[in-house]
Amino acid sequence: MRRIRLGRSAVEITELAFGAAAIGNLFTEVDPEQAAAAVDAAWDEGIRYFDTAPHYGLGLSERRLGEALRDRPRDTYAVSTKAGRLLEPLPADGTAAHRGLSDGFAVPHTHRRRWDFSADGIRRSIEDSLGRLGLDRVDIVYLHDPDDHGETAFREGYPALEKLRDEGVVGAIGAGMNQTAMLTRFLRETDIDAVLCAGRFTLLDHSALDDLLPEAAARGRSVVVGGVFNSGLLVDPRPGATYDYAAAPAPLLERAVRIRAVTEAHGVPLRAAALHYSLGHPAVAGALVGTRSPDEVRDAAARFRTPVPDALWDDLRAEGLL
């Protein structure tokens, strides 16, 4: 699988990446054996870029990913994690560790997430992540969802990451968000290597084309895309399907159904077209696909390898869908 360098850094990632939120028990529990098998399947498919975060399952994703990669040659793969949320233990009084969803993750409520984009908070977050991952370095660190903490992130969080990159603790630095405006600001005002943009460069949402992608291309920086299926609607558009983790509005559902009709007319599964579209801009270095089982990993790899004819894109444009 082809590798692409992130911006001006020395870090290289595979175009198809393993998004590890799901093995942190996103929405539903994943047993440890299945989580490990999913990482093994990704490795067998040639995937060598793995993305995680403390937020994912209160550290469970980082621990599981680190364990699954422990015996792999360290210089053969890249790991990214994120900073901006610290995990703080809750009192061990027998009441805090109840089960249920913790910010969308099916894990015991043993810790609370506390926003912290200060320089000290960023350093502590990365130190904690290294401990959970069992690594002495991470390849990429993204400031995680600084939407409501922008000034602290620019004033303190980003300079802390830059210093850690200079020290060799981190290979590449960036920011990850579900919006384009602040990511574009990071590209213009800082020396980040890459941004992680979730859900804003998909078959249903082209907004990254307005500002983010042209800016990245002009500055020689990289974009990693996430949410290429908009949390489900571009996998199986039907009543009840989700778009950005909520029930899909009727107009978007209708649009997704129309897109599927075009892709299937060319013999291409909708999810293959969705994945290839998000990889289609020259500034995009790779796409994260969240998977929780070996079968889902193998399906993502098969869709990545599915040829998509130019005529499919032509027909989508002719229909006013691109």
C-alpha positions in Angstrom: 0.0 0.0 0.0 1.4 3.4 -1.0 2.8 5.6 1.7 2.7 9.4 1.6 4.8 11.9 3.6 2.9 14.3 5.8 3.7 17.9 4.8 7.4 18.6 5.3 7.9 16.1 8.1 9.7 12.8 7.8 6.6 10.9 8.8 4.9 8.7 6.2 1.5 7.2 6.4 -0.4 4.7 4.3 -3.3 6.1 2.3 -5.7 3.8 4.1 -5.5 4.2 7.9 -7.0 2.3 10.8 -9.2 4.5 13.0 -9.1 3.0 16.4 -12.1 4.8 18.0 -14.3 1.7 17.5 -12.0 -0.6 19.4 -12.3 1.8 22.3 -15.9 0.6 22.5 -17.5 3.3 20.5 -21.3 3.0 21.2 -21.0 -0.7 21.9 -18.5 -3.0 23.5 -15.8 -4.8 21.5 -14.2 -7.8 23.2 -10.4 -7.7 23.5 -9.8 -10.6 21.2 -11.9 -9.0 18.4 -10.1 -5.7 18.9 -6.7 -7.4 18.6 -7.9 -9.3 15.5 -9.0 -6.1 13.8 -5.5 -4.6 14.2 -4.0 -7.9 13.0 -6.3 -7.8 9.9 -5.3 -4.2 9.2 -1.6 -5.2 9.3 -2.3 -8.1 7.0 -3.9 -5.7 4.5 -0.9 -3.5 4.4 -2.2 -0.7 6.6 0.6 0.9 8.6 -1.0 4.0 10.0 -3.1 3.8 13.2 -5.0 6.7 14.8 -6.2 6.8 18.4 -6.9 9.3 21.2 -7.3 9.4 25.0 -10.9 10.4 24.4 -11.7 7.0 22.8 -13.0 4.8 25.5 -11.2 6.7 28.3 -7.8 5.4 27.2 -9.1 1.9 26.2 -8.3 2.5 22.5 -4.7 3.5 23.2 -4.1 0.6 25.5 -5.6 -1.9 23.0 -3.8 -0.5 20.1 -0.5 -0.4 21.9 -0.8 -4.0 22.9 -1.8 -5.1 19.4 1.3 -3.4 17.9 3.7 -4.3 20.6 5.6 -7.0 18.7 5.6 -5.1 15.4 8.9 -3.5 14.3 8.5 0.1 15.5 10.0 1.8 12.4 7.5 0.1 10.1 4.3 1.9 11.2 3.0 5.3 12.3 0.8 6.0 15.2 -1.1 9.2 15.9 -2.8 10.3 19.0 -4.4 13.5 20.2 -4.1 16.0 23.0 -6.5 18.4 24.6 -8.5 16.2 27.0 -6.9 14.9 30.2 -8.2 11.8 31.9 -8.7 12.3 35.6 -9.7 9.4 38.0 -13.0 9.7 39.6 -13.4 8.8 43.3 -13.3 5.1 44.0 -16.4 5.1 46.1 -18.2 2.4 44.2 -20.6 4.7 42.5 -18.6 6.4 39.8 -17.5 3.3 37.8 -21.0 2.5 36.5 -21.3 1.2 33.0 -23.0 2.9 30.1 -22.0 5.4 27.5 -19.3 7.8 28.5 -19.4 10.5 25.8 -20.4 7.8 23.3 -18.1 5.0 24.5 -19.4 1.9 26.3 -16.8 1.9 29.1 -17.0 2.1 32.9 -17.0 5.7 34.1 -13.7 5.5 36.0 -12.4 8.8 34.8 -13.6 12.2 33.7 -12.3 14.1 30.6 -11.0 17.6 31.3 -10.3 20.0 28.5 -6.7 21.4 28.8 -4.8 23.0 25.9 -2.2 24.6 28.1 1.4 23.8 27.5 1.6 21.7 30.7 -1.7 20.0 29.7 -0.4 19.0 26.3 2.8 17.6 27.7 1.0 15.7 30.4 -1.5 14.3 27.9 1.3 13.0 25.6 3.2 11.5 28.5 0.0 9.7 29.6 -0.7 8.5 26.1 2.9 7.1 25.8 2.3 5.1 28.9 -1.0 3.7 27.7 0.5 2.9 24.3 3.7 1.5 25.7 5.7 3.6 23.3 8.6 5.9 23.7 7.4 8.2 21.0 4.4 8.9 18.8 4.7 9.8 15.1 1.8 12.4 15.0 0.0 14.4 17.6 -3.1 16.4 16.8 -4.7 19.0 19.0 -8.1 17.4 19.5 -11.3 19.4 18.9 -10.1 22.8 20.1 -13.3 24.5 18.8 -14.2 26.2 22.1 -10.6 26.6 23.2 -9.0 28.2 20.2 -7.0 31.0 21.8 -5.4 28.7 24.4 -4.7 26.1 21.7 -2.9 28.7 19.5 -1.2 30.5 22.3 0.0 27.5 24.4 -1.0 24.2 22.9 0.5 24.6 19.5 3.9 26.0 20.8 4.1 23.1 23.2 3.6 20.6 20.2 6.2 22.5 18.2 8.8 22.2 21.0 8.0 18.5 21.4 8.6 18.0 17.7 11.9 19.8 18.0 12.8 17.5 20.8 12.0 14.4 18.8 9.2 13.2 21.1 6.8 13.8 18.2 7.5 13.4 14.5 4.7 15.5 13.1 2.1 17.8 14.6 -1.3 19.1 13.7 -4.9 19.6 14.7 -8.0 17.4 14.3 -11.5 18.8 14.1 -15.0 18.4 12.4 -14.8 21.9 10.9 -12.7 23.6 8.3 -12.4 27.3 9.4 -10.1 26.8 12.4 -8.1 24.1 10.7 -7.5 26.5 7.8 -6.4 29.1 10.4 -3.9 26.6 11.8 -2.5 26.2 8.3 -2.1 29.9 7.8 -0.8 30.9 11.3 1.3 27.9 12.4 4.0 25.5 11.2 1.9 22.4 11.6 2.5 19.4 9.3 -1.0 18.1 8.8 -4.6 18.5 9.8 -7.2 15.8 10.4 -10.5 16.9 9.0 -13.5 14.7 9.8 -16.7 14.6 7.8 -16.1 17.8 5.7 -14.7 16.2 2.6 -17.2 13.5 1.6 -19.6 12.7 -1.1 -22.2 14.6 0.9 -20.2 17.5 2.3 -17.7 19.2 0.0 -17.0 22.2 2.3 -13.3 21.5 2.7 -12.9 22.4 -0.9 -13.9 26.0 -0.1 -10.9 26.8 2.1 -9.0 24.0 3.8 -7.9 21.9 0.9 -6.7 24.8 -1.4 -4.8 26.3 1.6 -3.1 23.0 2.4 -2.1 22.4 -1.2 -0.7 26.0 -1.5 1.4 25.6 1.6 2.6 22.0 1.0 0.8 20.7 4.0 -1.2 17.4 4.3 -4.8 16.7 5.1 -5.9 13.4 6.6 -9.6 12.8 6.2 -11.9 11.1 8.6 -15.6 10.4 8.6 -15.6 9.5 5.0 -18.9 7.7 5.4 -20.4 10.6 7.5 -20.9 8.0 10.3 -23.1 5.6 8.3 -25.2 7.3 5.7 -22.7 6.7 2.9 -22.5 3.0 3.8 -26.3 2.2 3.8 -28.6 5.1 3.0 -32.0 4.1 4.5 -34.5 5.5 6.9 -32.9 5.6 10.3 -29.3 5.9 9.0 -27.0 8.3 10.8 -25.3 11.4 9.5 -22.5 12.8 11.7 -23.8 10.6 14.6 -27.4 11.8 14.4 -30.5 10.8 12.4 -29.9 11.8 8.8 -32.2 14.6 7.6 -34.5 13.6 4.8 -32.9 15.8 2.1 -29.5 14.2 2.8 -30.9 10.7 2.8 -32.5 11.4 -0.5 -29.2 12.7 -1.9 -27.3 9.7 -0.6 -29.9 7.4 -2.3 -29.4 9.2 -5.6 -25.6 9.0 -5.3 -25.9 5.2 -4.6 -28.0 4.8 -7.7 -25.2 6.4 -9.8 -22.4 4.4 -8.3 -24.2 1.1 -8.6 -25.0 1.8 -12.2 -21.2 1.7 -12.7 -20.9 -1.5 -10.6 -19.2 0.3 -7.8 -20.4 0.0 -4.2 -21.3 3.3 -2.6 -18.8 3.0 0.2 -16.0 2.4 -2.4 -17.0 5.6 -4.2 -17.2 7.5 -0.9 -13.7 6.3 0.1 -12.1 7.1 -3.2 -13.8 10.6 -3.4 -12.3 11.6 -0.1 -8.8 10.5 -1.3 -9.1 12.3 -4.5 -7.6 15.7 -3.7 -3.9 16.2 -4.1 -3.6 17.6 -0.6 -5.1 14.5 1.0 -2.5 12.1 2.3 -4.8 9.4 3.7 -8.2 8.5 5.0 -9.1 7.1 8.4 -11.7 4.3 8.4 -13.0 3.3 11.8 -13.3 -0.5 12.1 -14.1 -2.8 14.9 -13.7 -6.3 13.4 -11.5 -8.1 11.0 -14.4 -8.3 8.5 -14.8 -4.6 8.6 -11.1 -4.1 8.0 -11.0 -6.4 5.1 -14.1 -4.8 3.6 -12.5 -1.3 3.9 -9.3 -2.6 2.2 -11.4 -4.2 -0.6 -13.3 -1.0 -1.2 -9.9 0.9 -1.3 -8.8 -1.5 -4.0 -12.0 -1.2 -6.0 -11.4 0.7 -9.3 -13.7 3.7 -9.8 -14.1 4.8 -13.4 -13.9 8.5 -14.3 -17.3 8.2 -15.9 -18.8 7.7 -12.4 -17.7 11.1 -11.3 -18.8 12.6 -14.6 -22.3 11.2 -14.0 -22.5 12.5 -10.4 -21.6 16.0 -11.7 -24.1 15.7 -14.5 -26.8 14.9 -11.8 -25.7 17.9 -9.7 -24.5 15.7 -7.0 -20.9 16.8 -7.0 
